[in-house]
Amino acid sequence: MMKRLLKWTAIVLVCGFVLLQFSRTARTNPTVDEARTIEAHLNVTPEVKAIFARSCDDCHSNRTRWPWYSHVAPVSWMVTDHVRHGRRHMNFSDWARLNDREATYLLGDICKTAKQGIMPLDSYTLMHRDARLTPQDVGTLCTWTETERQRLAAIKQEAEGSRQ
């Protein structure tokens, strides 16, 4: 009796898992207009660009590399949700949509979340070990973000001075 119950439970679970695969999520990579990217608006160094590519772009750009498990429900739902939220918060492929205040804030946020170990997410680095940020990576990001914040402030100050 118990064996039969276990067998039918397993069959129902397998059938449920198979049926879940018919529920597809939208895994998109919108076209990247290079004129709108972070690289077009800020002085992104090669070192920072490499860190972004390794640790950030999959969730914070339109250049997401969708891994095999992003095609398997229910994990695909979580991955798609993380990418959607990541792009909504900060999208390196659509940096042009930000005003100066937002860009300055997000630059500070990059350093803060890297220093605190919030980003990249633990759930991401579990499957992408090379995405983990080293102390040197964090230092590189924070130095770069502070330099860019100061540069943006100087540009803004210069623009305000020329209006007077």
OpenMM code with the backbone's topology and positions (N, CA, C; nanometers):
from openmm import Vec3, app, unit

residues = "MET MET LYS ARG LEU LEU LYS TRP THR ALA ILE VAL LEU VAL CYS GLY PHE VAL LEU LEU GLN PHE SER ARG THR ALA ARG THR ASN PRO THR VAL ASP GLU ALA ARG THR ILE GLU ALA HIS LEU ASN VAL THR PRO GLU VAL LYS ALA ILE PHE ALA ARG SER CYS ASP ASP CYS HIS SER ASN ARG THR ARG TRP PRO TRP TYR SER HIS VAL ALA PRO VAL SER TRP MET VAL THR ASP HIS VAL ARG HIS GLY ARG ARG HIS MET ASN PHE SER ASP TRP ALA ARG LEU ASN ASP ARG GLU ALA THR TYR LEU LEU GLY ASP ILE CYS LYS THR ALA LYS GLN GLY ILE MET PRO LEU ASP SER TYR THR LEU MET HIS ARG ASP ALA ARG LEU THR PRO GLN ASP VAL GLY THR LEU CYS THR TRP THR GLU THR GLU ARG GLN ARG LEU ALA ALA ILE LYS GLN GLU ALA GLU GLY SER ARG GLN".split()
positions = [
    Vec3(0.0822, -0.1194, 0.0000),
    Vec3(0.0000, 0.0000, 0.0000),
    Vec3(0.0874, 0.1268, 0.0000),
    Vec3(0.1892, 0.1267, 0.0866),
    Vec3(0.2784, 0.2421, 0.0963),
    Vec3(0.3590, 0.2600, -0.0325),
    Vec3(0.4059, 0.1485, -0.0904),
    Vec3(0.4810, 0.1563, -0.2158),
    Vec3(0.3950, 0.2157, -0.3264),
    Vec3(0.2725, 0.1743, -0.3315),
    Vec3(0.1804, 0.2233, -0.4338),
    Vec3(0.1576, 0.3741, -0.4171),
    Vec3(0.1418, 0.4191, -0.2930),
    Vec3(0.1220, 0.5607, -0.2648),
    Vec3(0.2451, 0.6416, -0.3071),
    Vec3(0.3636, 0.5915, -0.2742),
    Vec3(0.4872, 0.6593, -0.3134),
    Vec3(0.5015, 0.6645, -0.4655),
    Vec3(0.4671, 0.5547, -0.5300),
    Vec3(0.4762, 0.5485, -0.6757),
    Vec3(0.3844, 0.6532, -0.7394),
    Vec3(0.2607, 0.6616, -0.6943),
    Vec3(0.1662, 0.7568, -0.7512),
    Vec3(0.2035, 0.9011, -0.7161),
    Vec3(0.2579, 0.9202, -0.5985),
    Vec3(0.3044, 1.0540, -0.5607),
    Vec3(0.4172, 1.0974, -0.6537),
    Vec3(0.5105, 1.0068, -0.6794),
    Vec3(0.6218, 1.0367, -0.7697),
    Vec3(0.5706, 1.0659, -0.9107),
    Vec3(0.4767, 0.9883, -0.9574),
    Vec3(0.4202, 1.0091, -1.0913),
    Vec3(0.3529, 1.1459, -1.1006),
    Vec3(0.2759, 1.1809, -0.9993),
    Vec3(0.2074, 1.3106, -0.9985),
    Vec3(0.3095, 1.4247, -0.9964),
    Vec3(0.4144, 1.4109, -0.9145),
    Vec3(0.5171, 1.5149, -0.9071),
    Vec3(0.5905, 1.5307, -1.0402),
    Vec3(0.6259, 1.4199, -1.1028),
    Vec3(0.6947, 1.4258, -1.2322),
    Vec3(0.6038, 1.4886, -1.3377),
    Vec3(0.4779, 1.4472, -1.3402),
    Vec3(0.3837, 1.5056, -1.4364),
    Vec3(0.3663, 1.6555, -1.4116),
    Vec3(0.3592, 1.6940, -1.2845),
    Vec3(0.3481, 1.8363, -1.2498),
    Vec3(0.4691, 1.9138, -1.2983),
    Vec3(0.5888, 1.8569, -1.2783),
    Vec3(0.7117, 1.9218, -1.3230),
    Vec3(0.7115, 1.9370, -1.4750),
    Vec3(0.6699, 1.8331, -1.5456),
    Vec3(0.6641, 1.8382, -1.6922),
    Vec3(0.5645, 1.9452, -1.7367),
    Vec3(0.4495, 1.9509, -1.6724),
    Vec3(0.3495, 2.0517, -1.7086),
    Vec3(0.4005, 2.1936, -1.6831),
    Vec3(0.4802, 2.2113, -1.5782),
    Vec3(0.5371, 2.3433, -1.5494),
    Vec3(0.6229, 2.3944, -1.6649),
    Vec3(0.6826, 2.3041, -1.7397),
    Vec3(0.7715, 2.3447, -1.8484),
    Vec3(0.6967, 2.4146, -1.9617),
    Vec3(0.5649, 2.3983, -1.9652),
    Vec3(0.4849, 2.4656, -2.0676),
    Vec3(0.4543, 2.6102, -2.0294),
    Vec3(0.4858, 2.6473, -1.9076),
    Vec3(0.4672, 2.7843, -1.8606),
    Vec3(0.5982, 2.8593, -1.8831),
    Vec3(0.6088, 2.9269, -1.9948),
    Vec3(0.7331, 2.9946, -2.0337),
    Vec3(0.7354, 3.1383, -1.9825),
    Vec3(0.8539, 3.1840, -1.9476),
    Vec3(0.8717, 3.3234, -1.9088),
    Vec3(0.9394, 3.3974, -2.0235),
    Vec3(0.9237, 3.5276, -2.0239),
    Vec3(0.9815, 3.6096, -2.1308),
    Vec3(1.1278, 3.6391, -2.1003),
    Vec3(1.2163, 3.5672, -2.1645),
    Vec3(1.3603, 3.5925, -2.1514),
    Vec3(1.3998, 3.6792, -2.2701),
    Vec3(1.4142, 3.8072, -2.2448),
    Vec3(1.4410, 3.8995, -2.3550),
    Vec3(1.5787, 3.9629, -2.3432),
    Vec3(1.6306, 4.0009, -2.4553),
    Vec3(1.7500, 4.0841, -2.4645),
    Vec3(1.7189, 4.1921, -2.5677),
    Vec3(1.6576, 4.3026, -2.5218),
    Vec3(1.6262, 4.4095, -2.6168),
    Vec3(1.7522, 4.4576, -2.6885),
    Vec3(1.7334, 4.5104, -2.8063),
    Vec3(1.8448, 4.5624, -2.8850),
    Vec3(1.9178, 4.6707, -2.8064),
    Vec3(2.0488, 4.6670, -2.8126),
    Vec3(2.1306, 4.7658, -2.7423),
    Vec3(2.1679, 4.8775, -2.8392),
    Vec3(2.1267, 4.9990, -2.8052),
    Vec3(2.1671, 5.1184, -2.8797),
    Vec3(2.2914, 5.1708, -2.8089),
    Vec3(2.4068, 5.1559, -2.8721),
    Vec3(2.5344, 5.1914, -2.8089),
    Vec3(2.5386, 5.3364, -2.7606),
    Vec3(2.4619, 5.4239, -2.8232),
    Vec3(2.4602, 5.5646, -2.7827),
    Vec3(2.3904, 5.5847, -2.6482),
    Vec3(2.3156, 5.4850, -2.6026),
    Vec3(2.2424, 5.4958, -2.4759),
    Vec3(2.3119, 5.4229, -2.3607),
    Vec3(2.4218, 5.3557, -2.3876),
    Vec3(2.4871, 5.2724, -2.2862),
    Vec3(2.5673, 5.3546, -2.1862),
    Vec3(2.6020, 5.2906, -2.0770),
    Vec3(2.6845, 5.3557, -1.9752),
    Vec3(2.8195, 5.3961, -2.0332),
    Vec3(2.8715, 5.3144, -2.1244),
    Vec3(3.0007, 5.3447, -2.1861),
    Vec3(2.9955, 5.4720, -2.2704),
    Vec3(2.8785, 5.5031, -2.3263),
    Vec3(2.8636, 5.6234, -2.4078),
    Vec3(2.8505, 5.7491, -2.3222),
    Vec3(2.8150, 5.7328, -2.1956),
    Vec3(2.7882, 5.8482, -2.1094),
    Vec3(2.8909, 5.8694, -1.9992),
    Vec3(2.9671, 5.7673, -1.9681),
    Vec3(3.0679, 5.7783, -1.8630),
    Vec3(3.2011, 5.7270, -1.9160),
    Vec3(3.3075, 5.7602, -1.8465),
    Vec3(3.4408, 5.7117, -1.8832),
    Vec3(3.4642, 5.5762, -1.8163),
    Vec3(3.4107, 5.4724, -1.8762),
    Vec3(3.4231, 5.3375, -1.8196),
    Vec3(3.5601, 5.2816, -1.8580),
    Vec3(3.6410, 5.2541, -1.7570),
    Vec3(3.7754, 5.2004, -1.7819),
    Vec3(3.7653, 5.0541, -1.8256),
    Vec3(3.8669, 5.0029, -1.8914),
    Vec3(3.8652, 4.8610, -1.9304),
    Vec3(3.8487, 4.7675, -1.8096),
    Vec3(3.9096, 4.8036, -1.6958),
    Vec3(3.8983, 4.7191, -1.5757),
    Vec3(3.7543, 4.7154, -1.5256),
    Vec3(3.6895, 4.8309, -1.5217),
    Vec3(3.5506, 4.8383, -1.4760),
    Vec3(3.4596, 4.7665, -1.5750),
    Vec3(3.4850, 4.7851, -1.7033),
    Vec3(3.4042, 4.7176, -1.8056),
    Vec3(3.4137, 4.5657, -1.7893),
    Vec3(3.5321, 4.5154, -1.7583),
    Vec3(3.5506, 4.3708, -1.7377),
    Vec3(3.4746, 4.3231, -1.6139),
    Vec3(3.4762, 4.4022, -1.5071),
    Vec3(3.4016, 4.3655, -1.3856),
    Vec3(3.2522, 4.3643, -1.4155),
    Vec3(3.2040, 4.4669, -1.4850),
    Vec3(3.0623, 4.4709, -1.5219),
    Vec3(3.0241, 4.3478, -1.6039),
    Vec3(3.1052, 4.3147, -1.7038),
    Vec3(3.0753, 4.2002, -1.7911),
    Vec3(3.0712, 4.0702, -1.7114),
    Vec3(3.1614, 4.0553, -1.6168),
    Vec3(3.1726, 3.9316, -1.5395),
    Vec3(3.0682, 3.9211, -1.4282),
    Vec3(3.0353, 4.0340, -1.3654),
    Vec3(2.9570, 4.0280, -1.2422),
    Vec3(2.8231, 4.1010, -1.2447),
    Vec3(2.7991, 4.1854, -1.3436),
    Vec3(2.6805, 4.2719, -1.3383),
    Vec3(2.5878, 4.2628, -1.4596),
    Vec3(2.6456, 4.2486, -1.5782),
    Vec3(2.5681, 4.2616, -1.7018),
    Vec3(2.4518, 4.1641, -1.7160),
    Vec3(2.4626, 4.0445, -1.6613),
    Vec3(2.3545, 3.9475, -1.6796),
    Vec3(2.2220, 3.9966, -1.6222),
    Vec3(2.2263, 4.0770, -1.5171),
    Vec3(2.1028, 4.1290, -1.4570),
    Vec3(2.0821, 4.2779, -1.4827),
    Vec3(2.1894, 4.3512, -1.5093),
    Vec3(2.1792, 4.4964, -1.5190),
    Vec3(2.2111, 4.5494, -1.6583),
    Vec3(2.1812, 4.4719, -1.7613),
    Vec3(2.1979, 4.5204, -1.8988),
    Vec3(2.1057, 4.4397, -1.9898),
    Vec3(2.1027, 4.4784, -2.1152),
    Vec3(2.0261, 4.4026, -2.2147),
    Vec3(2.1147, 4.2998, -2.2838),
    Vec3(2.2271, 4.2676, -2.2209),
    Vec3(2.3211, 4.1681, -2.2746),
    Vec3(2.3219, 4.0424, -2.1870),
    Vec3(2.2079, 4.0071, -2.1364),
    Vec3(2.1971, 3.8924, -2.0466),
    Vec3(2.2357, 3.7642, -2.1185),
    Vec3(2.3203, 3.6854, -2.0532),
    Vec3(2.3509, 3.5506, -2.1024),
    Vec3(2.2589, 3.4574, -2.0241),
    Vec3(2.1590, 3.4042, -2.0915),
    Vec3(2.0595, 3.3194, -2.0255),
    Vec3(2.1160, 3.1784, -2.0118),
    Vec3(2.1462, 3.1349, -1.8884),
    Vec3(2.2029, 3.0009, -1.8684),
    Vec3(2.0973, 2.8920, -1.8873),
    Vec3(2.1426, 2.7692, -1.8943),
    Vec3(2.0529, 2.6563, -1.9193),
    Vec3(1.9394, 2.6504, -1.8179),
    Vec3(1.9683, 2.6795, -1.6918),
    Vec3(1.8649, 2.6655, -1.5887),
    Vec3(1.7589, 2.7758, -1.5978),
    Vec3(1.7836, 2.8790, -1.6783),
    Vec3(1.6818, 2.9827, -1.6961),
    Vec3(1.5710, 2.9356, -1.7902),
    Vec3(1.5853, 2.8142, -1.8412),
    Vec3(1.4839, 2.7550, -1.9288),
    Vec3(1.4038, 2.6462, -1.8576),
    Vec3(1.4313, 2.6253, -1.7279),
    Vec3(1.3660, 2.5176, -1.6533),
    Vec3(1.2805, 2.5776, -1.5423),
    Vec3(1.1476, 2.5613, -1.5558),
    Vec3(1.0561, 2.6083, -1.4519),
    Vec3(1.0687, 2.5172, -1.3298),
    Vec3(1.0541, 2.5668, -1.2117),
    Vec3(1.0177, 2.7021, -1.1708),
    Vec3(1.1375, 2.7949, -1.1511),
    Vec3(1.2606, 2.7448, -1.1663),
    Vec3(1.3794, 2.8293, -1.1495),
    Vec3(1.3782, 2.9428, -1.2518),
    Vec3(1.3290, 2.9168, -1.3710),
    Vec3(1.3256, 3.0192, -1.4762),
    Vec3(1.2456, 3.1413, -1.4320),
    Vec3(1.1418, 3.1198, -1.3517),
    Vec3(1.0603, 3.2321, -1.3048),
    Vec3(1.1426, 3.3234, -1.2146),
    Vec3(1.2228, 3.2636, -1.1269),
    Vec3(1.3059, 3.3412, -1.0355),
    Vec3(1.4139, 3.4180, -1.1130),
    Vec3(1.4792, 3.3505, -1.2070),
    Vec3(1.5860, 3.4142, -1.2846),
    Vec3(1.5300, 3.5315, -1.3649),
    Vec3(1.4196, 3.5100, -1.4319),
    Vec3(1.3572, 3.6158, -1.5117),
    Vec3(1.3167, 3.7333, -1.4238),
    Vec3(1.2644, 3.7039, -1.3064),
    Vec3(1.2248, 3.8088, -1.2127),
    Vec3(1.3462, 3.8892, -1.1664),
    Vec3(1.4572, 3.8212, -1.1356),
    Vec3(1.5795, 3.8914, -1.0941),
    Vec3(1.6287, 3.9838, -1.2053),
    Vec3(1.6288, 3.9353, -1.3284),
    Vec3(1.6754, 4.0170, -1.4413),
    Vec3(1.5822, 4.1368, -1.4615),
    Vec3(1.4519, 4.1137, -1.4551),
    Vec3(1.3552, 4.2226, -1.4731),
    Vec3(1.3766, 4.3319, -1.3671),
    Vec3(1.3898, 4.2903, -1.2415),
    Vec3(1.4122, 4.3880, -1.1347),
    Vec3(1.5483, 4.4568, -1.1490),
    Vec3(1.6502, 4.3798, -1.1855),
    Vec3(1.7834, 4.4373, -1.2029),
    Vec3(1.7860, 4.5431, -1.3115),
    Vec3(1.7240, 4.5133, -1.4247),
    Vec3(1.7201, 4.6101, -1.5346),
    Vec3(1.6385, 4.7331, -1.4966),
    Vec3(1.5298, 4.7116, -1.4238),
    Vec3(1.4456, 4.8242, -1.3846),
    Vec3(1.5219, 4.9180, -1.2903),
    Vec3(1.5986, 4.8614, -1.1987),
    Vec3(1.6727, 4.9434, -1.1023),
    Vec3(1.7889, 5.0163, -1.1698),
    Vec3(1.8659, 4.9430, -1.2505),
    Vec3(1.9834, 5.0025, -1.3150),
    Vec3(2.0170, 4.9205, -1.4387),
    Vec3(2.0052, 4.9840, -1.5545),
    Vec3(2.0307, 4.9148, -1.6802),
    Vec3(2.1463, 4.9840, -1.7525),
    Vec3(2.2617, 4.9170, -1.7547),
    Vec3(2.3795, 4.9741, -1.8203),
    Vec3(2.3567, 4.9964, -1.9694),
    Vec3(2.2608, 4.9265, -2.0278),
    Vec3(2.2313, 4.9416, -2.1706),
    Vec3(2.1403, 5.0604, -2.1990),
    Vec3(2.0808, 5.1183, -2.0943),
    Vec3(1.9905, 5.2319, -2.1126),
    Vec3(2.0224, 5.3422, -2.0118),
    Vec3(2.1503, 5.3713, -1.9969),
    Vec3(2.1959, 5.4731, -1.9020),
    Vec3(2.1429, 5.6112, -1.9408),
    Vec3(2.1154, 5.6325, -2.0683),
    Vec3(2.0699, 5.7627, -2.1182),
    Vec3(1.9366, 5.8049, -2.0573),
    Vec3(1.8590, 5.7123, -2.0064),
    Vec3(1.7287, 5.7473, -1.9486),
    Vec3(1.7422, 5.8197, -1.8150),
    Vec3(1.8626, 5.8162, -1.7562),
    Vec3(1.8841, 5.8748, -1.6240),
    Vec3(1.9169, 6.0231, -1.6329),
    Vec3(1.8639, 6.1001, -1.5370),
    Vec3(1.9094, 6.2387, -1.5265),
    Vec3(2.0369, 6.2390, -1.4421),
    Vec3(2.1003, 6.3543, -1.4293),
    Vec3(2.2285, 6.3624, -1.3571),
    Vec3(2.2170, 6.3157, -1.2123),
    Vec3(2.1082, 6.3531, -1.1466),
    Vec3(2.0891, 6.3149, -1.0064),
    Vec3(2.0779, 6.1632, -0.9932),
    Vec3(1.9997, 6.1010, -1.0819),
    Vec3(1.9840, 5.9550, -1.0779),
    Vec3(2.1157, 5.8843, -1.1087),
    Vec3(2.1879, 5.9338, -1.2072),
    Vec3(2.3162, 5.8727, -1.2440),
    Vec3(2.4146, 5.8816, -1.1283),
    Vec3(2.4202, 5.9973, -1.0643),
    Vec3(2.5105, 6.0155, -0.9503),
    Vec3(2.4726, 5.9220, -0.8364),
    Vec3(2.3426, 5.9107, -0.8098),
    Vec3(2.2956, 5.8208, -0.7038),
    Vec3(2.3344, 5.6763, -0.7358),
    Vec3(2.3093, 5.6326, -0.8581),
    Vec3(2.3383, 5.4934, -0.8942),
    Vec3(2.4876, 5.4638, -0.8916),
    Vec3(2.5690, 5.5602, -0.9262),
    Vec3(2.7138, 5.5395, -0.9153),
    Vec3(2.7516, 5.5128, -0.7701),
    Vec3(2.6955, 5.5905, -0.6784),
    Vec3(2.7204, 5.5663, -0.5362),
    Vec3(2.6666, 5.4318, -0.4921),
    Vec3(2.5523, 5.3944, -0.5477),
    Vec3(2.4897, 5.2665, -0.5135),
    Vec3(2.5753, 5.1483, -0.5591),
    Vec3(2.6418, 5.1628, -0.6731),
    Vec3(2.7304, 5.0566, -0.7218),
    Vec3(2.8380, 5.0291, -0.6179),
    Vec3(2.9022, 5.1344, -0.5696),
    Vec3(3.0084, 5.1181, -0.4696),
    Vec3(2.9519, 5.0614, -0.3399),
    Vec3(2.8420, 5.1200, -0.2931),
    Vec3(2.7841, 5.0788, -0.1650),
    Vec3(2.7443, 4.9309, -0.1647),
    Vec3(2.6733, 4.8877, -0.2686),
    Vec3(2.6272, 4.7486, -0.2713),
    Vec3(2.7428, 4.6509, -0.2902),
    Vec3(2.8459, 4.6936, -0.3624),
    Vec3(2.9645, 4.6082, -0.3779),
    Vec3(3.0381, 4.5962, -0.2448),
    Vec3(3.0569, 4.7087, -0.1752),
    Vec3(3.1258, 4.7075, -0.0454),
    Vec3(3.0522, 4.6221, 0.0572),
    Vec3(2.9201, 4.6314, 0.0565),
    Vec3(2.8394, 4.5582, 0.1539),
    Vec3(2.8190, 4.4119, 0.1155),
    Vec3(2.8645, 4.3735, -0.0018),
    Vec3(2.8486, 4.2354, -0.0464),
    Vec3(2.7071, 4.2013, -0.0884),
    Vec3(2.6266, 4.3042, -0.1127),
    Vec3(2.4873, 4.2827, -0.1540),
    Vec3(2.4811, 4.2365, -0.2991),
    Vec3(2.5692, 4.2932, -0.3804),
    Vec3(2.5754, 4.2581, -0.5219),
    Vec3(2.7142, 4.2056, -0.5541),
    Vec3(2.7230, 4.1111, -0.6453),
    Vec3(2.6123, 4.0368, -0.7042),
    Vec3(2.5437, 3.9484, -0.6008),
    Vec3(2.4197, 3.9143, -0.6298),
    Vec3(2.3401, 3.8332, -0.5378),
    Vec3(2.4071, 3.6987, -0.5117),
    Vec3(2.3917, 3.6505, -0.3880),
    Vec3(2.4460, 3.5185, -0.3535),
    Vec3(2.3872, 3.4094, -0.4427),
    Vec3(2.2587, 3.4215, -0.4755),
    Vec3(2.1951, 3.3203, -0.5606),
    Vec3(2.2580, 3.3185, -0.6998),
    Vec3(2.3138, 3.4307, -0.7435),
    Vec3(2.3811, 3.4377, -0.8733),
    Vec3(2.5222, 3.3804, -0.8643),
    Vec3(2.5962, 3.4205, -0.7610),
    Vec3(2.7352, 3.3745, -0.7497),
    Vec3(2.7438, 3.2263, -0.7152),
    Vec3(2.6355, 3.1698, -0.6661),
    Vec3(2.6318, 3.0259, -0.6398),
    Vec3(2.6539, 2.9478, -0.7694),
    Vec3(2.5951, 2.9946, -0.8773),
    Vec3(2.6083, 2.9274, -1.0069),
    Vec3(2.7155, 2.9920, -1.0959),
    Vec3(2.7598, 3.1114, -1.0592),
    Vec3(2.8585, 3.1859, -1.1386),
    Vec3(2.9706, 3.2299, -1.0449),
    Vec3(3.0540, 3.1372, -1.0077),
    Vec3(3.1583, 3.1647, -0.9082),
    Vec3(3.2538, 3.2757, -0.9526),
    Vec3(3.2785, 3.2864, -1.0823),
    Vec3(3.3695, 3.3904, -1.1313),
    Vec3(3.3097, 3.5306, -1.1193),
    Vec3(3.1810, 3.5403, -1.0882),
    Vec3(3.1161, 3.6710, -1.0737),
    Vec3(3.1418, 3.7341, -0.9372),
    Vec3(3.1933, 3.6566, -0.8436),
    Vec3(3.2212, 3.7111, -0.7104),
    Vec3(3.3216, 3.8253, -0.7209),
    Vec3(3.2973, 3.9292, -0.6437),
    Vec3(3.3870, 4.0447, -0.6443),
    Vec3(3.4978, 4.0256, -0.5418),
    Vec3(3.6194, 4.0466, -0.5859),
    Vec3(3.7337, 4.0421, -0.4951),
    Vec3(3.7452, 4.1788, -0.4271),
    Vec3(3.8204, 4.1866, -0.3177),
    Vec3(3.8433, 4.3188, -0.2574),
    Vec3(3.9035, 4.4179, -0.3581),
    Vec3(3.9885, 4.3689, -0.4470),
    Vec3(4.0461, 4.4557, -0.5504),
    Vec3(3.9375, 4.5053, -0.6463),
    Vec3(3.8442, 4.4168, -0.6841),
    Vec3(3.7327, 4.4571, -0.7705),
    Vec3(3.6509, 4.5677, -0.7044),
    Vec3(3.6208, 4.5488, -0.5763),
    Vec3(3.5417, 4.6475, -0.5022),
    Vec3(3.6158, 4.7811, -0.4990),
    Vec3(3.7455, 4.7769, -0.4729),
    Vec3(3.8259, 4.8994, -0.4730),
    Vec3(3.8252, 4.9678, -0.6087),
    Vec3(3.8394, 4.8893, -0.7135),
    Vec3(3.8374, 4.9437, -0.8500),
    Vec3(3.7036, 5.0109, -0.8787),
    Vec3(3.5935, 4.9423, -0.8443),
    Vec3(3.4605, 4.9988, -0.8676),
    Vec3(3.4395, 5.1273, -0.7885),
    Vec3(3.4770, 5.1261, -0.6608),
    Vec3(3.4541, 5.2433, -0.5758),
    Vec3(3.5391, 5.3624, -0.6186),
    Vec3(3.6625, 5.3375, -0.6556),
    Vec3(3.7480, 5.4464, -0.7050),
    Vec3(3.6889, 5.5047, -0.8327),
    Vec3(3.6472, 5.4174, -0.9231),
    Vec3(3.5895, 5.4626, -1.0495),
    Vec3(3.4595, 5.5391, -1.0268),
    Vec3(3.3692, 5.4855, -0.9431),
    Vec3(3.2410, 5.5540, -0.9219),
    Vec3(3.2625, 5.6916, -0.8597),
    Vec3(3.3551, 5.7029, -0.7665),
    Vec3(3.3809, 5.8334, -0.7036),
    Vec3(3.4398, 5.9313, -0.8054),
    Vec3(3.5299, 5.8834, -0.8895),
    Vec3(3.5871, 5.9688, -0.9944),
    Vec3(3.4778, 6.0183, -1.0883),
    Vec3(3.3894, 5.9289, -1.1294),
    Vec3(3.2809, 5.9667, -1.2213),
    Vec3(3.1799, 6.0595, -1.1543),
    Vec3(3.1512, 6.0371, -1.0274),
    Vec3(3.0600, 6.1268, -0.9549),
    Vec3(3.1187, 6.2677, -0.9496),
    Vec3(3.2475, 6.2766, -0.9220),
    Vec3(3.3131, 6.4081, -0.9171),
    Vec3(3.3146, 6.4734, -1.0551),
    Vec3(3.3376, 6.3929, -1.1575),
    Vec3(3.3392, 6.4460, -1.2941),
    Vec3(3.2011, 6.4995, -1.3326),
    Vec3(3.0948, 6.4245, -1.2987),
    Vec3(2.9586, 6.4699, -1.3284),
    Vec3(2.9257, 6.5982, -1.2520),
    Vec3(2.9695, 6.6060, -1.1263),
    Vec3(2.9455, 6.7268, -1.0462),
    Vec3(3.0172, 6.8469, -1.1074),
    Vec3(3.1395, 6.8261, -1.1557),
    Vec3(3.2159, 6.9352, -1.2179),
    Vec3(3.1486, 6.9816, -1.3467),
    Vec3(3.0983, 6.8873, -1.4253),
    Vec3(3.0285, 6.9222, -1.5498),
    Vec3(2.9031, 7.0029, -1.5177),
    Vec3(2.8296, 6.9590, -1.4160),
    Vec3(2.7070, 7.0288, -1.3767),
    Vec3(2.7400, 7.1696, -1.3278),
    Vec3(2.8442, 7.1817, -1.2466),
    Vec3(2.8843, 7.3118, -1.1931),
    Vec3(2.9284, 7.4048, -1.3067),
    Vec3(3.0011, 7.3501, -1.4016),
    Vec3(3.0463, 7.4291, -1.5165),
    Vec3(2.9274, 7.4766, -1.5997),
    Vec3(2.8296, 7.3884, -1.6192),
    Vec3(2.7107, 7.4237, -1.6972),
    Vec3(2.6304, 7.5329, -1.6265),
    Vec3(2.6188, 7.5226, -1.4955),
    Vec3(2.5460, 7.6245, -1.4197),
    Vec3(2.6206, 7.7570, -1.4220),
    Vec3(2.7535, 7.7513, -1.4185),
    Vec3(2.8344, 7.8728, -1.4245),
    Vec3(2.8241, 7.9430, -1.5582),
    Vec3(2.8134, 7.8677, -1.6654),
    Vec3(2.8052, 7.9277, -1.7992),
    Vec3(2.6676, 7.9893, -1.8246),
    Vec3(2.5660, 7.9467, -1.7488),
    Vec3(2.4316, 8.0035, -1.7638),
    Vec3(2.4215, 8.1409, -1.6980),
    Vec3(2.5111, 8.1681, -1.6063),
    Vec3(2.5019, 8.2952, -1.5325),
    Vec3(2.5672, 8.4074, -1.6034),
] * unit.nanometer
topology = app.Topology()
chain = topology.addChain("A")
for resn in residues:
    res = topology.addResidue(resn, chain)
    for name in ("N", "CA", "C"):
        topology.addAtom(name, app.Element.getBySymbol(name[0]), res)
